[in-house]
């Protein structure tokens, strides 16, 4: 029969699970921050209006 996990073993497992969950969350945020169809406002070009000069 297997012995139950000790407190330190449980803590180690929980730390690893928390690390994996946080990495997956950061990856998901990175992929969802900018839609592939639209330009990302942080990295896209700004629209600059220029006045038309009439002679």
TITOR-541785 format. One line per field, with one value per residue (C-alpha): residue number from 1; residue in three letters; x, z, y. Coordinates in nm, 3 decimals. Example, Ala and Ser with C-alpha at 12.3 -4.5 7.8 and 13.67 -1.06 7.14 Angstrom:
! TITOR-541785
seq <- (1|2)
type <- (ALA|SER)
x <- (1.230|1.367)
z <- (0.780|0.714)
y <- (-0.450|-0.106)
END
This chain:
! TITOR-541785
seq <- (1|2|3|4|5|6|7|8|9|10|11|12|13|14|15|16|17|18|19|20|21|22|23|24|25|26|27|28|29|30|31|32|33|34|35|36|37|38|39|40|41|42|43|44|45|46|47|48|49|50|51|52|53|54|55)
type <- (UNK|UNK|UNK|UNK|UNK|UNK|UNK|UNK|UNK|UNK|UNK|UNK|UNK|UNK|UNK|UNK|UNK|UNK|UNK|UNK|UNK|UNK|UNK|UNK|UNK|UNK|UNK|UNK|UNK|UNK|UNK|UNK|UNK|UNK|UNK|UNK|UNK|UNK|UNK|UNK|UNK|UNK|UNK|UNK|UNK|UNK|UNK|UNK|UNK|UNK|UNK|UNK|UNK|UNK|UNK)
x <- (0.000|0.130|0.199|0.022|0.214|0.387|0.319|0.642|0.567|0.217|0.364|0.615|0.341|0.123|0.413|0.473|0.103|0.087|0.392|0.242|-0.093|0.071|0.280|-0.030|-0.216|0.064|0.078|-0.300|-0.284|-0.007|-0.204|-0.529|-0.385|-0.402|-0.644|-0.480|-0.734|-0.702|-0.393|-0.280|-0.313|0.013|0.215|0.005|0.060|-0.121|-0.346|-0.207|-0.422|-0.241|-0.384|-0.416|-0.246|-0.428|-0.232)
z <- (0.000|-0.088|0.190|0.177|0.071|0.339|0.380|0.205|-0.088|-0.122|-0.107|-0.378|-0.602|-0.547|-0.632|-0.957|-1.045|-0.969|-1.189|-1.479|-1.440|-1.437|-1.746|-1.930|-1.827|-1.957|-2.286|-2.325|-2.254|-2.507|-2.779|-2.703|-2.660|-3.033|-3.275|-3.590|-3.816|-3.667|-3.607|-3.250|-3.117|-2.926|-3.234|-3.524|-3.705|-3.594|-3.844|-3.911|-4.093|-4.325|-4.452|-4.823|-4.950|-5.239|-5.465)
y <- (0.000|0.347|0.590|0.928|1.236|1.436|1.806|1.907|1.676|1.824|2.175|2.090|1.951|2.258|2.491|2.304|2.315|2.687|2.749|2.553|2.731|3.075|2.995|2.874|3.189|3.412|3.222|3.251|3.626|3.666|3.493|3.675|4.025|4.102|3.949|3.820|3.994|4.343|4.553|4.568|4.925|4.898|4.806|4.935|5.259|5.571|5.745|6.091|6.341|6.575|6.901|6.934|7.249|7.415|7.645)
END
